[in-house]
Amino acid sequence: MALNISARRRATLRAIGGCEDGRLHAVGDDGTVLRRTDAGEWLRVTGTGHEPFSAIACDAGRLVISGMRGGVVVLDGGRVLRAYLWKRSGD
């Protein structure tokens, strides 16, 4: 299955991980968070800022991603529950 992401925004992916329920996510530079659907498509999760993300962990049905500048995002079902993010100048 091809990864279909807009050519306007390219980012290096730094981590991919799955949860116990089979959900897969990938994270990377410039706040990139992708969620794999049951149909095998990858969708971008919005509201994740510009943090360069580098790690994924799952617990109690929630996904936690962390960034290279100390940012943390908590997701539940592809929805952002909490976001503690680094802000670049001009944001």
Secondary structure, DSSP 8 states (H G I E B T S, - for coil): ------TTS---EEEEEE-TTS-EEEEEGGG-EEEE-TTS-EEE--S-TT--EEEEEEETTEEEEEETTS-EEEEETTEEEEEE----TT-
